[in-house]
Amino acid sequence: MKVLLVNPSITRHETDPLAGEAGNLPLGLCSIAAFLKKHNQQVRILDAMAEGVGNIEKRGNFVRTGLAEDKIKEAIRDYNPDLVGITTMFTSYAQDSHDIARIVKEVDAEIPVVFGGVHATACSDMVMQDKNIDIIVKGEGENTIIDIIKAVENKAPCTGLPGTIVRTANGIVHATDRPFIDNLDSLPFPARELLPVEVYLRGARLSYCMRQPVMGLVTSRGCPCRCSYCGIHAVWKHTWRGRSPSNIVDEIEHLMDKYGAREFHFMDDSVSANKDRMHGLCDEIIKRKVNISWTTPNGIAIWTLDEPLLKKM
């Protein structure tokens, strides 16, 4: 099956310091794409944000950055996908994702449109008011999207597949949650090669960067805390799962070799939630003599930090 995954253009307020820039590399889509490739599916990522980073449209007090709608339609027609998946990570950018869904249906109303991400999971009732959306993937997406693809290939209904919310002729059907993947080391590294990575490498101008080029990676999923304001619990509940230190440093060395990366941003929600693993990650970096800088843009679990760990970090 031909699957198209879309990272939408982004509309930001004109006062946003990142207005007009590419933002973060969409690691979630890259992870899904890598999993699809592992399962012998044909997949392409349309990164409307990065591929159209030079196209800036003023819309009142807002700035839209990314491919124009006619270019998006052209890309969809060119690839002619059997299914389109759209990421909806942030509620503030949700309209951009809904715009993509509309564009897909304008190209071919028969293409199934699947939404995934934090906003789609946390605000599913709001999202499903848009009749251009056929399915929401709730929470972790890898195994769920494979089940959806199998159902579409076999012309079978997607209703009842764990981790889905499906539009039917009789209404919206919510399925049970899907169990999480226990062993994150079993997942392939994100398929960054499907993106215009050079846009993100040259676009990293954040104030806390120490070296260039910069690459982001995710080494764990979830957070055990219960902060009332945090949206990630819609996806990961109150659980935390981490990759092994050796698997993480394997990816770091891969990114150094392939892209020349010299600084790494751990994009985890709580990279140091497990103190022993954080020690192990530092030990692995030291053992392999990996010469890098690193930081944690989303913060760090301060309750695990003490003098020995801080010195090692």
N, C-alpha and C positions, 0 to 999 in steps of 0.2 A: 504494500500500500504506500502511496505517496502522501506523506504528511508534511504540512507546512506549519512551522511554529513562528509566531510573529511577536516581535518586541515593538510595541507601538511608538509612534512619535510622542513627544512630551510637550504639554502646554504648561508653562510656569508663569507665575506673576513676574512682571517686568523688573521688580525689585529683587528677585531671587538671584543671588550671585552666580548660580549655575545656569541661569537662563541662556540658551544658545549653545550649551555644551552637551556632550554625549552622556554624561552621568556615568553610572557604574555598568560594567559589563554584565549582561543578564545571565548570571551563572545558573539560575534555575532552569531556564530554557536549554542551556548547554548541557545540563545534567540529564534532562529528559531526552534530548537529542542523542546523547551518548548511549543511553539505555535503549532507545529505539534502534540505533545502529547495531548494538549488541544482539538485538533480537531480529536482525535481518530486515528491518523496515527501511524504506527509502525516505530520507528526511532532509529538509532544507530549513534554515532559519532566515526569515526576512527581518533583518534588523533595520526597521524603518527609522529608528532613532539615529544610529551611527551612519547608515548609508546615506542619510539625508542631512547630516549634521551641518552642512553649509547652507541649507535652505531654512531661512527664518521668516516666519510670517507674524506680523503684528496683528493682534486681535484685541482691540480695546486696550485694557491695562495688562494684557497677557501676551506672552510670546510663545508661539508654537515652533518647535524645532524638529525637523525630520522630513521624510519624503512627502511630497505632495500627493494628494489622493489619486491623481491620474497615474502617477508612477507606481503607486501601490497596486492599483488595478492591473496595470501592465505586468507587474511581477507575478501576480496571482494567475493571470491568464497564461503567462509564459510557462509557469510550472504546472498548472492544471492539477491542483492537489485533490486527493480523495477526502481529506479531512484537514481542518485548520484549527490549531490550538493557539490561544491568545493569552498572554500573561496579564494579570491585573494585580500588581503587587500593592499599590498604594491607592487609597480612596481618593486622594487629591488629584490623581491622574486617571481615574476610572473612565472619564468621558472619552479619553483617547483610545482606550481599549474598546469601548462601545462603538466608536467610529469605525474601527477596523472590522468589527462584526457586521456593521451595516454595509461596508464596502464589499466584504466577501459575498454577502447575499445579493448585492447588486450585480456582481460578476456572475454568480451562479447560485440561485436560491436553494439548490439541492445539496450543496456542500455542507456537511455537518460542522457546526461551529462549537468549539469546546473552550470554556474559560477555566483558568486555574490561577492560583496565587492567594495571597492573604486576603485581599479585598473580596475576591469571589467566594472564599470560604466563610469569611466573617459576615458578609452582607449578602448572602445568597438570595434572600427574598427580594431585595432591591435589584440585584443583578437580573433575576429571572423575569422581571417586569419588561425587559427588553426581549421582544419576540424574535430578534435575530440570533439569540443564543439558545442552542439546543441542549447543551450538557454543561454542568459544572463538575469539575474534579475537586472534591473536598480533601484538603490536607495533602499528604504525600502523594506525588503524582505518578511515579514510575510504573508500578504494577497496574494501577487503575487505567492508565492510558493504553497499555497493552491489551487489557480486557476489552476496552472500548473498540480498539482497532479490530480485534477478532470478531466482535459482534457486528460491526459495520461490514466487514469482509463477508461474513456469512449471512448478511441481511437479516440479522436477528435483533430483537429489541435490546436496548441498553438498560432498560429498567431493571432494578434489583442488583446491578453490579455494585459490590461494596465500594464506598467512596465516591458515589455519584449522586447528582441531582439531575433528573431528566425531564424534559418537556414532552408530554404526550398529548394526544387528542383529548384525553379526559382530565388533563391537569398536570401539575408538577408532582413528580414522584421522588421522594427522598429515600435513598437506600441507607443501609447501616454503614458505620464508619469502617474503614479498612485498617487492619492491623499494620503497625509500623514495620519497616525493614529492620531486622535485628542487627545484621552485620553490615555496617556502612562500607567496610573495606571491600565488600563484594561488588560495589558499584564501580563502573568505569569512570575515569577522570572526565570532567566536563568537556564536551566537544567544542572547544574554543575555536578550532580550525574552521568552523562553519560561519564565523563572524569576521568582520573587518577589524581584526584585533589592533592593527596599527592606529586606528582612530582612538581607541581607549588608551593605548600606550602613550601617545603624544598629548592626549587630552587630560592627563592626570596632573592638575595644577593645584591640588589641595594644599593648604597651608602647612599641614603636618608631614608632608612628604620629605624624606631625607635623601633618597636616591631615585634615579630614573634608570631604566623603565620600571614601572610599578605594575604588579599583577595582584588581583584579589583571589582568594580561595576560601572555601568553607570546609571546616574540619569537624564540625559537629552539627547536630540538629536539635533545636529546642532549648529550653531553660527550665530549671526546676522551681524558679521563683513564681510568685503570684501577684505581681504588680498589676494593679487594676487598670492601668492605662495602656497596657501592652497588647498589641494585636496578634503576636505570634502564637499565643495559646489557642487561637482558633484553628491553627494548623497543627501544632505539635503538642497540644494539651499542655500538661505541666511535667513533661518528660524531657530527658536529655540523653542523647546518644552520641558517642564520639568515635571517630576513626582512630586507628592505632598510630602512634608516632612514626613508625617506619613507613606506613602508607602515606602519611602526610608529607614526609621529607622526600619520598619518591616523587610525589607530584611537584614539590618545590624544585627538585633537581631537573625534572622534565621541563618545567617552565623556564628555568635558567638556560637550559640547552636550546630549547625551541625558540624562545622569544628574547633571550638575553636579559630576563628580569633580574633586578638587583634588590628590589624591595617588595615585601609581601604584606598585604592587608588581610588579616584574618577577619572575614565578614560574618563570623559566627555571632549568634545572639549572646552566647556566653562561653567564650573559648576556654576559660580557665575554671569552669564549674567543677571539673574533676581535678583536684590538686595533684594526685599521683600522675595523671596523664600529662598535665602541664610540665611537671618535672621530667617525665619521659620524653616529651617533645623537645624540650631544651637540651636534654642529654643527647638525643639523636642528632640535633643540629650541630652540637659541639663535637660529637664523635666523628661525624662525616666532614668536619671542617668546612661547613657551608658558610660562605662569606656573604651574608645578607643583612639588611635592616628589615624590621617588621613592626607593625603596629596593629591596634584593634579599634577600628573606627566606630564600632557599635558599643564600645565599652568593655569592661572586664569585671569578673566576679571578685569584688574586693575582699569578700569574706574568706577566700582561699589564700590570700596573699600574706606571707610573713617574710622575715628578713632573708632566710635561706633561698626561698623561691624567687624573691625579687632580685637578689644578687645573681642567681642563675639566669633569670630572664634578661 
